[in-house]
Structures are given as structure tokens and as C-alpha cells.
Amino acid sequence: MELIKDFFIIVGIFACMSLGIYFLLHSGDAKKKTRQTIQDTRESIQEINQQFDDVLEQLQEMNTPLEKAMKIVRSFNEKVLSKK
């Protein structure tokens, strides 16, 4: 009876060690996948930020012509509306 008990203890120890090693090995893979996902997300965010910067630059380039057009419209409105 004592021999069977010792056998099961040894088998249990090896089973627990095997499970521990298995989880340790696969946790590295999960960390790699998580890091890759984070890196992909960062790259995507940087791409979107670059696109926003490009759009902002294009809009700022349009400000000067729009301001000139608004001055012309205002002066026209002042001339036309002041004549009653």
C-alpha cells in the first residue's frame, strides 16, 4: 500500500511539472502574439495620425485662398447692402 502511494506521489509530481513546463512554454507564445498585436495597433495609429496630419496640412493650405475669397465677399456685401 505504501509503495502504491509513493508511486502516485511521484507520478503526480511529474504530471504537475509537465503541466508547469507546458504552460511556461506556451505563455511565451502568447506574449509574442500580444506584443505583435500591440505593435500592429501602434503602427496603425501612427498611420492614421500621419493621414490626419496630411489632411490638416491640406486644410491649412486652403485657408489663405478662402480668407481672400471671404474678404471679396464681405466687401461686395458691404457695397451692395449699404445701397438702399
Secondary structure, 3 states (H helix, E strand, C coil): CHHHHHHHHHHHHHHHHHHHHHHHHHHHHHHHHHHHHHHHHHHHHHHHHHHHHHHHHHHHHHHHHHHHHHHHHHHHHHHHHHCC
